[in-house]
């Protein structure tokens, strides 16, 4: 491995982040590890870092719904590889991670050497999905394409809509004028081909991870 490799570990559990960060420093020579505990902190880290080589992403963080962070990453940073690390290693979860653009998937139950192999393979331009290759889901592909049209601001608005917040509450949360939020909501519904906020919220819920265990 070359020096000056920057890895981002995005997970809301401090102990797991610390464990993964330590494992990465052991298996990736010269690795610099940056941690993020939420979708907003992940956005801040990526905005502040000039070069990031790989993101290791949990599927359940504050501000995210299942695969939403992965789809956001693929839309905003299409050249940045992502390995999903999840305790939910159900075959459909692995397949959806691949469908939504992850370069690899590692179970949280996997030993450190497997994580090291996956990171090495992905940093070399490959992928790591063990034996769980995906059969393509046209529904997931269409969903990812629609979500990829959203700007980062619109994506945040969508996630707050899914949380049931009204425009006034979204405006307060994001520090925006309520009229600006209305414009964003209209754009979100149009891009996602949704007729209502409820329909948009249901669409976001479909990104959640099947079979509890995350």
Backbone as JSON, one array per atom type, in Angstrom:
{
  "sequence": "XXXXXXXXXXXXXXXXXXXXXXXXXXXXXXXXXXXXXXXXXXXXXXXXXXXXXXXXXXXXXXXXXXXXXXXXXXXXXXXXXXXXXXXXXXXXXXXXXXXXXXXXXXXXXXXXXXXXXXXXXXXXXXXXXXXXXXXXXXXXXXXXXXXXXXXXXXXXXXXXXXXXXXXXXXXXXXXXXXXXXXXXXXXXXXXXXXXXXXXXXXXXXXXXXXXXXX",
  "N": [[0.84, -1.19, 0.0], [0.44, 2.26, -0.7], [1.66, 5.34, 0.77], [-0.1, 7.98, 2.54], [-2.82, 7.42, 2.29], [-6.17, 8.12, 2.62], [-8.82, 7.25, 4.61], [-12.26, 7.07, 5.31], [-14.31, 6.41, 8.01], [-17.56, 5.83, 8.53], [-19.87, 5.68, 10.89], [-22.26, 5.33, 13.49], [-21.65, 4.31, 15.97], [-19.44, 4.73, 18.5], [-17.53, 2.9, 19.64], [-17.38, 0.89, 17.71], [-16.48, 2.37, 15.5], [-13.96, 3.09, 16.48], [-12.75, 0.59, 16.7], [-12.74, -0.33, 14.03], [-11.23, 1.69, 12.86], [-8.74, 1.3, 14.11], [-8.16, -1.27, 13.19], [-7.91, -0.75, 10.45], [-5.66, 0.91, 10.38], [-3.8, -0.95, 11.02], [-3.89, -2.85, 8.96], [-3.64, -1.4, 6.61], [-1.03, 0.08, 5.29], [0.37, 3.17, 6.21], [-2.07, 4.44, 6.42], [-4.43, 7.04, 6.89], [-6.99, 7.74, 9.0], [-10.2, 9.01, 9.11], [-13.04, 9.89, 11.01], [-16.66, 9.69, 10.99], [-19.84, 10.36, 12.35], [-22.44, 10.62, 11.59], [-24.82, 11.42, 8.95], [-24.64, 14.17, 8.38], [-22.15, 14.83, 9.5], [-20.53, 13.25, 7.92], [-20.87, 14.5, 5.45], [-19.63, 16.93, 6.07], [-17.0, 16.12, 6.61], [-16.2, 15.13, 4.07], [-16.38, 17.43, 2.59], [-14.38, 18.93, 3.71], [-12.01, 17.49, 3.4], [-9.33, 17.22, 1.17], [-8.52, 15.05, -0.37], [-9.92, 11.9, -0.48], [-9.71, 8.46, -0.26], [-11.29, 6.23, 0.14], [-14.46, 5.29, 1.44], [-15.83, 3.81, 4.29], [-18.83, 2.57, 5.09], [-21.54, 2.62, 7.31], [-24.95, 1.45, 7.47], [-26.92, 2.54, 9.04], [-27.23, 5.51, 10.28], [-27.6, 8.62, 12.09], [-29.66, 10.91, 10.36], [-29.78, 9.51, 8.05], [-31.34, 7.0, 5.98], [-31.23, 3.77, 5.81], [-30.04, 2.8, 2.75], [-29.69, 5.39, 1.89], [-27.5, 7.12, 2.39], [-25.47, 5.9, 0.93], [-26.45, 6.17, -1.69], [-26.47, 8.94, -1.85], [-23.7, 9.44, -1.66], [-22.79, 8.19, -4.03], [-23.98, 9.83, -5.9], [-22.91, 12.41, -5.38], [-20.15, 12.05, -5.17], [-19.01, 10.42, -7.39], [-16.67, 9.1, -8.16], [-15.54, 8.16, -5.89], [-14.81, 5.34, -4.08], [-16.89, 3.1, -2.18], [-17.24, 1.06, 0.63], [-19.63, -0.9, 2.07], [-20.27, -1.51, 5.43], [-21.86, -3.66, 7.46], [-24.02, -5.05, 9.99], [-26.14, -6.38, 9.12], [-26.14, -8.8, 7.03], [-27.72, -10.04, 5.18], [-28.5, -11.73, 2.13], [-30.06, -10.15, 0.29], [-29.59, -7.58, 1.23], [-26.89, -7.3, 0.71], [-26.95, -7.53, -2.09], [-28.47, -5.26, -2.77], [-26.79, -3.24, -1.86], [-24.71, -3.5, -3.69], [-26.15, -2.98, -6.03], [-26.84, -0.32, -5.65], [-24.44, 0.94, -5.93], [-22.17, 0.44, -4.32], [-18.73, -0.48, -3.81], [-17.96, -2.62, -2.44], [-18.81, -5.02, 0.15], [-18.82, -5.72, 3.55], [-19.36, -7.8, 6.26], [-20.14, -6.89, 9.62], [-19.43, -8.83, 11.34], [-17.22, -9.99, 10.32], [-13.74, -10.99, 10.41], [-10.74, -9.01, 11.1], [-8.79, -9.43, 9.13], [-10.24, -10.05, 6.84], [-11.56, -7.65, 6.38], [-9.31, -6.14, 5.79], [-8.47, -7.39, 3.4], [-10.65, -6.79, 1.75], [-10.56, -3.97, 1.66], [-8.03, -3.6, 0.49], [-8.47, -4.77, -2.02], [-10.48, -3.13, -3.11], [-9.24, -0.6, -3.07], [-7.38, -1.09, -4.99], [-8.84, -0.93, -7.22], [-10.7, -2.88, -7.63], [-13.49, -4.98, -6.62], [-15.48, -6.13, -3.81], [-17.44, -8.54, -2.89], [-17.67, -11.01, -1.83], [-19.27, -14.07, -2.21], [-21.67, -13.2, -2.98], [-22.95, -12.19, -5.47], [-24.94, -9.91, -7.35], [-28.29, -10.23, -8.63], [-29.68, -8.15, -11.0], [-31.83, -5.51, -10.03], [-34.37, -3.91, -11.5], [-36.15, -2.11, -10.41], [-34.79, -1.07, -8.16], [-32.68, 0.12, -9.54], [-33.98, 2.13, -10.99], [-34.97, 3.65, -8.88], [-32.58, 4.52, -7.66], [-31.56, 6.11, -9.72], [-33.44, 8.19, -9.85], [-33.18, 9.36, -7.31], [-30.58, 10.22, -7.47], [-30.74, 12.53, -8.89], [-31.22, 14.59, -7.16], [-30.1, 17.55, -5.5], [-27.58, 18.11, -2.92], [-28.78, 19.71, -0.91], [-31.51, 19.36, -1.46], [-31.65, 16.65, -1.02], [-31.28, 16.52, 1.75], [-33.58, 17.85, 2.56], [-35.49, 16.01, 1.67], [-34.95, 13.82, 3.4], [-35.77, 14.91, 5.81], [-38.45, 15.35, 5.29], [-39.21, 12.69, 5.18], [-38.93, 12.11, 7.85], [-41.17, 13.23, 8.81], [-41.38, 15.98, 9.2], [-42.71, 19.31, 9.0], [-42.81, 22.05, 6.62], [-42.1, 24.44, 7.96], [-40.74, 23.45, 10.17], [-38.65, 22.12, 8.9], [-37.37, 24.3, 7.75], [-36.45, 25.63, 10.05], [-34.71, 23.69, 11.04], [-32.77, 23.5, 9.06], [-31.9, 26.06, 8.76], [-33.02, 27.76, 6.85], [-35.1, 29.93, 4.8], [-38.65, 29.68, 4.96], [-39.99, 29.79, 2.53], [-37.98, 29.1, 0.76], [-37.63, 26.44, 1.45], [-40.11, 25.45, 0.58], [-39.78, 25.68, -2.17], [-37.71, 23.85, -2.55], [-39.02, 21.49, -1.73], [-41.0, 21.25, -3.7], [-39.36, 20.83, -5.94], [-38.13, 18.41, -5.2], [-40.32, 16.61, -5.1], [-41.07, 16.69, -7.76], [-38.76, 15.7, -9.13], [-38.63, 13.14, -8.08], [-40.91, 12.1, -8.99], [-43.21, 12.06, -7.45], [-46.44, 12.46, -6.04], [-47.15, 13.48, -3.63], [-46.08, 14.47, -0.28], [-46.26, 12.34, 1.4], [-46.03, 10.15, -0.31], [-43.4, 10.52, -1.13], [-42.11, 10.11, 1.29], [-42.66, 7.41, 1.72], [-41.21, 6.33, -0.37], [-38.6, 6.89, 0.5], [-38.56, 5.28, 2.77], [-38.41, 2.83, 1.58], [-35.79, 2.51, 1.15], [-34.75, 1.53, 3.43], [-33.16, -0.98, 5.48], [-33.76, -4.37, 5.03], [-34.98, -6.92, 7.25], [-34.35, -6.8, 10.44], [-31.38, -6.05, 12.3], [-29.33, -4.5, 11.94]],
  "CA": [[0.0, 0.0, 0.0], [1.18, 3.5, -0.71], [1.39, 6.21, 1.9], [-1.06, 9.07, 2.36], [-4.15, 6.93, 1.96], [-7.15, 8.64, 3.57], [-10.01, 6.42, 4.71], [-13.31, 7.62, 6.17], [-15.18, 5.43, 8.65], [-18.83, 6.48, 8.87], [-20.67, 4.78, 11.71], [-22.67, 6.11, 14.66], [-21.24, 3.65, 17.21], [-18.04, 5.12, 18.77], [-16.64, 1.76, 19.86], [-17.15, 0.21, 16.44], [-15.61, 3.24, 14.71], [-12.59, 2.99, 17.01], [-12.23, -0.74, 16.37], [-12.47, -0.37, 12.59], [-10.11, 2.6, 12.59], [-7.52, 0.63, 14.54], [-7.91, -2.38, 12.26], [-7.46, -0.19, 9.18], [-4.27, 1.38, 10.54], [-2.97, -2.14, 11.1], [-3.84, -3.6, 7.7], [-3.35, -0.52, 5.47], [0.18, 0.83, 5.63], [0.32, 4.61, 5.96], [-3.46, 4.92, 6.37], [-4.95, 8.11, 7.74], [-8.4, 7.42, 9.17], [-11.08, 10.08, 9.59], [-14.3, 9.29, 11.44], [-17.9, 10.45, 10.9], [-20.84, 9.67, 13.17], [-23.78, 10.89, 11.07], [-24.82, 11.88, 7.57], [-24.16, 15.55, 8.31], [-20.7, 14.86, 9.75], [-19.91, 12.67, 6.72], [-20.85, 15.57, 4.45], [-18.63, 17.91, 6.5], [-15.67, 15.51, 6.41], [-15.87, 15.05, 2.65], [-16.22, 18.8, 2.1], [-13.14, 19.48, 4.26], [-10.85, 16.72, 2.98], [-8.99, 17.43, -0.24], [-8.45, 13.76, -1.04], [-10.37, 10.73, 0.26], [-9.52, 7.3, -1.14], [-12.3, 5.2, 0.36], [-15.39, 5.45, 2.57], [-16.42, 2.6, 4.85], [-20.12, 3.16, 5.44], [-22.61, 1.9, 7.99], [-26.24, 1.73, 6.84], [-27.84, 3.21, 9.96], [-26.66, 6.65, 10.98], [-28.52, 9.76, 12.16], [-29.74, 11.68, 9.12], [-29.82, 8.6, 6.9], [-32.32, 5.92, 6.01], [-30.73, 2.62, 5.06], [-29.09, 3.02, 1.66], [-29.72, 6.77, 1.4], [-26.15, 7.69, 2.41], [-24.74, 5.32, -0.2], [-26.94, 6.8, -2.92], [-25.97, 10.31, -1.81], [-22.28, 9.39, -1.99], [-22.6, 7.87, -5.44], [-24.39, 10.98, -6.68], [-22.05, 13.57, -5.16], [-18.74, 11.68, -5.33], [-19.11, 9.18, -8.19], [-15.38, 8.42, -8.3], [-15.08, 7.75, -4.56], [-15.34, 4.01, -3.77], [-17.55, 2.92, -0.88], [-17.49, -0.3, 1.14], [-20.65, -0.94, 3.1], [-20.0, -2.42, 6.55], [-23.16, -3.78, 8.12], [-24.32, -6.28, 10.71], [-27.18, -7.05, 8.33], [-25.49, -9.35, 5.83], [-28.69, -10.81, 4.41], [-28.15, -11.65, 0.7], [-30.7, -9.03, -0.41], [-28.91, -6.36, 1.64], [-25.64, -7.26, -0.06], [-27.29, -7.27, -3.48], [-28.9, -3.87, -2.91], [-25.59, -2.41, -1.72], [-24.03, -3.55, -4.98], [-27.02, -2.31, -7.0], [-26.82, 1.13, -5.41], [-23.16, 1.5, -6.3], [-21.03, 0.14, -3.44], [-17.64, -1.25, -4.41], [-17.76, -3.81, -1.63], [-19.66, -5.24, 1.32], [-18.18, -6.53, 4.57], [-20.18, -7.98, 7.45], [-19.5, -6.46, 10.86], [-18.95, -10.03, 12.03], [-16.02, -10.48, 9.64], [-12.48, -10.69, 11.09], [-10.0, -7.86, 10.58], [-8.05, -9.73, 7.91], [-11.18, -9.96, 5.73], [-11.7, -6.22, 6.13], [-8.08, -5.71, 5.11], [-8.5, -7.89, 2.03], [-11.67, -6.03, 1.01], [-10.05, -2.61, 1.46], [-6.96, -3.69, -0.49], [-9.04, -5.06, -3.34], [-11.21, -1.95, -3.61], [-8.26, 0.46, -3.35], [-6.68, -1.47, -6.23], [-9.76, -0.76, -8.34], [-11.6, -4.02, -7.75], [-14.69, -4.99, -5.79], [-15.45, -7.2, -2.81], [-18.78, -8.96, -2.49], [-17.63, -12.42, -1.48], [-19.94, -14.88, -3.23], [-23.04, -12.71, -3.12], [-23.13, -11.34, -6.64], [-26.34, -9.49, -7.41], [-29.1, -10.18, -9.84], [-30.05, -6.74, -11.1], [-33.21, -5.12, -9.75], [-34.7, -2.72, -12.28], [-36.82, -1.18, -9.51], [-33.75, -0.38, -7.41], [-31.92, 0.94, -10.47], [-34.8, 3.31, -11.28], [-35.01, 4.44, -7.65], [-31.27, 5.16, -7.5], [-31.44, 7.14, -10.75], [-34.28, 9.33, -9.47], [-32.59, 10.0, -6.14], [-29.31, 10.83, -7.86], [-31.02, 13.84, -9.47], [-31.38, 15.58, -6.1], [-28.92, 18.25, -4.99], [-27.39, 17.8, -1.5], [-29.79, 20.42, -0.12], [-32.78, 18.68, -1.7], [-31.58, 15.34, -0.37], [-31.52, 16.75, 3.17], [-35.01, 18.16, 2.69], [-36.2, 14.74, 1.51], [-34.81, 13.02, 4.61], [-36.58, 15.53, 6.85], [-39.83, 15.02, 4.92], [-39.42, 11.3, 5.6], [-39.06, 12.12, 9.31], [-42.47, 13.79, 9.16], [-41.31, 17.4, 9.53], [-43.4, 20.27, 8.16], [-41.9, 23.02, 6.0], [-41.61, 25.37, 8.97], [-39.76, 22.73, 10.97], [-37.48, 21.89, 8.04], [-36.7, 25.59, 7.63], [-35.73, 25.88, 11.3], [-33.65, 22.69, 11.17], [-31.72, 23.72, 8.07], [-31.51, 27.46, 8.73], [-33.47, 28.32, 5.58], [-36.4, 30.58, 4.79], [-39.69, 28.69, 4.69], [-40.28, 29.82, 1.1], [-36.91, 28.32, 0.12], [-37.97, 25.03, 1.68], [-41.22, 25.12, -0.3], [-39.2, 25.51, -3.51], [-36.99, 22.57, -2.52], [-40.0, 20.4, -1.66], [-41.6, 21.13, -5.04], [-38.36, 20.22, -6.82], [-37.95, 17.02, -4.77], [-41.47, 15.82, -5.53], [-41.02, 16.61, -9.22], [-37.67, 14.82, -9.56], [-38.9, 11.77, -7.66], [-42.19, 11.71, -9.61], [-44.14, 11.8, -6.34], [-47.56, 13.39, -6.02], [-47.35, 14.01, -2.29], [-45.01, 14.26, 0.68], [-46.41, 10.97, 1.93], [-45.46, 9.23, -1.3], [-41.94, 10.68, -1.06], [-41.66, 9.47, 2.53], [-42.73, 5.96, 1.49], [-40.07, 6.01, -1.23], [-37.4, 6.86, 1.35], [-38.65, 4.1, 3.65], [-38.04, 1.65, 0.79], [-34.33, 2.4, 1.2], [-34.35, 0.94, 4.69], [-32.57, -2.31, 5.38], [-34.66, -5.45, 5.37], [-34.59, -7.87, 8.29], [-33.65, -6.08, 11.52], [-30.12, -6.65, 12.64], [-28.31, -3.49, 11.74]],
  "C": [[0.88, 1.25, 0.0], [0.82, 4.34, 0.5], [0.33, 7.24, 1.52], [-2.4, 8.58, 1.85], [-5.11, 7.42, 3.04], [-8.42, 7.81, 3.48], [-10.99, 7.09, 5.65], [-14.17, 6.48, 6.7], [-16.43, 6.15, 9.14], [-19.74, 5.49, 9.58], [-21.04, 5.53, 12.99], [-22.3, 5.47, 15.99], [-19.76, 3.94, 17.48], [-17.09, 3.94, 18.93], [-16.36, 1.02, 18.56], [-16.25, 1.05, 15.54], [-14.16, 3.09, 15.16], [-11.96, 1.66, 16.62], [-11.86, -0.83, 14.89], [-11.28, 0.51, 12.24], [-8.78, 1.96, 12.96], [-7.15, -0.5, 13.6], [-7.37, -1.85, 10.93], [-6.02, 0.29, 9.26], [-3.3, 0.2, 10.58], [-2.78, -2.79, 9.73], [-3.52, -2.74, 6.48], [-2.18, 0.37, 5.85], [0.04, 2.3, 5.26], [-1.07, 5.2, 5.94], [-3.7, 6.06, 7.35], [-6.46, 7.91, 7.8], [-9.15, 8.6, 9.77], [-12.44, 9.48, 9.9], [-15.47, 10.26, 11.27], [-18.99, 9.66, 11.6], [-22.26, 9.85, 12.66], [-23.67, 11.31, 9.61], [-24.24, 13.29, 7.47], [-22.66, 15.64, 8.57], [-19.94, 14.23, 8.59], [-19.81, 13.73, 5.63], [-19.76, 16.59, 4.78], [-17.21, 17.39, 6.27], [-15.28, 15.53, 4.95], [-15.68, 16.44, 2.04], [-14.86, 19.38, 2.53], [-11.89, 18.77, 3.74], [-10.58, 16.92, 1.49], [-8.95, 16.12, -1.03], [-8.91, 12.65, -0.09], [-10.31, 9.55, -0.69], [-10.63, 6.26, -1.03], [-13.17, 5.57, 1.56], [-15.88, 4.08, 2.99], [-17.69, 3.03, 5.57], [-21.06, 2.2, 6.14], [-23.94, 2.3, 7.35], [-27.24, 2.42, 7.77], [-27.11, 4.27, 10.75], [-27.72, 7.73, 11.1], [-28.48, 10.55, 10.86], [-29.8, 10.83, 7.88], [-30.92, 7.57, 7.09], [-31.79, 4.79, 5.14], [-29.69, 3.01, 4.02], [-29.01, 4.47, 1.2], [-28.33, 7.4, 1.39], [-25.31, 7.18, 1.24], [-25.16, 5.99, -1.5], [-26.47, 8.25, -3.0], [-24.49, 10.35, -2.21], [-22.05, 9.13, -3.47], [-22.98, 9.05, -6.33], [-23.41, 12.14, -6.6], [-20.58, 13.29, -5.42], [-18.65, 10.37, -6.13], [-17.79, 8.41, -8.33], [-14.82, 7.91, -6.97], [-15.66, 6.37, -4.22], [-15.87, 3.92, -2.35], [-17.65, 1.43, -0.57], [-18.54, -0.19, 2.22], [-20.22, -1.95, 4.16], [-21.27, -2.49, 7.38], [-23.27, -5.09, 8.89], [-25.44, -7.05, 10.03], [-26.56, -7.53, 7.03], [-26.41, -10.3, 5.08], [-28.36, -10.66, 2.92], [-28.8, -10.47, -0.03], [-30.04, -7.7, -0.03], [-27.61, -6.2, 0.85], [-25.92, -6.92, -1.52], [-27.69, -5.81, -3.69], [-27.71, -2.91, -2.76], [-24.84, -2.35, -3.04], [-24.83, -2.79, -6.03], [-26.93, -0.79, -6.88], [-25.42, 1.73, -5.51], [-22.0, 1.26, -5.36], [-19.98, -0.67, -4.2], [-17.38, -2.52, -3.63], [-18.73, -3.86, -0.46], [-18.91, -6.16, 2.28], [-19.11, -6.61, 5.78], [-19.42, -7.49, 8.68], [-18.96, -7.64, 11.66], [-17.65, -10.56, 11.43], [-14.76, -10.13, 10.43], [-11.71, -9.57, 10.4], [-9.28, -8.17, 9.29], [-8.95, -9.7, 6.67], [-11.42, -8.5, 5.36], [-10.49, -5.7, 5.37], [-8.04, -6.16, 3.66], [-9.48, -7.08, 1.17], [-11.16, -4.63, 0.68], [-8.95, -2.63, 0.4], [-7.48, -3.9, -1.89], [-9.71, -3.83, -3.93], [-10.25, -0.81, -3.92], [-7.48, 0.18, -4.63], [-7.59, -1.38, -7.45], [-10.74, -1.9, -8.54], [-12.85, -3.86, -6.9], [-14.62, -6.17, -4.84], [-16.88, -7.5, -2.34], [-18.82, -10.44, -2.14], [-18.33, -13.21, -2.57], [-21.31, -14.32, -3.58], [-23.18, -11.73, -4.28], [-24.63, -11.1, -6.85], [-27.01, -9.88, -8.72], [-29.71, -8.78, -9.86], [-31.53, -6.54, -10.8], [-33.49, -3.83, -10.52], [-35.38, -1.67, -11.4], [-35.8, -0.38, -8.69], [-32.94, 0.54, -8.31], [-32.67, 2.23, -10.78], [-34.84, 4.24, -10.07], [-33.7, 5.2, -7.46], [-31.1, 6.3, -8.5], [-32.25, 8.39, -10.38], [-33.67, 10.08, -8.29], [-31.29, 10.73, -6.49], [-29.51, 12.21, -8.5], [-31.05, 14.95, -8.41], [-30.05, 16.25, -5.77], [-28.75, 17.86, -3.52], [-28.44, 18.46, -0.61], [-31.15, 19.74, -0.25], [-32.8, 17.31, -1.03], [-31.84, 15.48, 1.13], [-32.99, 17.06, 3.43], [-35.83, 16.87, 2.61], [-36.13, 13.91, 2.79], [-35.64, 13.59, 5.75], [-38.08, 15.35, 6.57], [-40.16, 13.61, 5.4], [-39.56, 11.18, 7.11], [-40.36, 12.75, 9.77], [-42.47, 15.28, 9.49], [-42.08, 18.24, 8.51], [-42.39, 21.28, 7.61], [-41.29, 23.97, 7.02], [-40.53, 24.72, 9.83], [-38.49, 22.45, 10.18], [-36.67, 23.17, 7.91], [-35.87, 25.88, 8.87], [-34.54, 24.94, 11.44], [-32.47, 23.0, 10.26], [-31.25, 25.18, 8.0], [-31.88, 28.14, 7.43], [-34.78, 29.08, 5.76], [-37.45, 29.54, 4.4], [-40.03, 28.65, 3.2], [-39.24, 29.03, 0.31], [-37.18, 26.83, 0.26], [-39.1, 24.6, 0.76], [-40.72, 24.86, -1.72], [-38.47, 24.17, -3.6], [-37.97, 21.39, -2.53], [-40.64, 20.17, -3.03], [-40.63, 20.44, -6.0], [-38.16, 18.74, -6.49], [-39.09, 16.15, -5.29], [-41.47, 15.64, -7.05], [-39.97, 15.6, -9.69], [-37.94, 13.36, -9.2], [-40.21, 11.24, -8.23], [-43.19, 11.29, -8.54], [-45.23, 12.87, -6.34], [-47.74, 14.05, -4.66], [-46.13, 13.76, -1.42], [-45.05, 12.85, 1.22], [-45.8, 9.96, 0.97], [-43.94, 9.31, -1.3], [-41.38, 9.99, 0.17], [-41.66, 7.95, 2.38], [-41.55, 5.51, 0.62], [-38.79, 5.93, -0.41], [-37.4, 5.63, 2.23], [-38.23, 2.84, 2.9], [-36.52, 1.46, 0.75], [-33.84, 1.73, 2.47], [-33.86, -0.48, 4.47], [-33.55, -3.36, 5.84], [-34.11, -6.3, 6.51], [-33.73, -7.18, 9.36], [-32.38, -6.81, 11.9], [-28.99, -5.67, 12.47], [-27.93, -2.85, 13.07]]
}
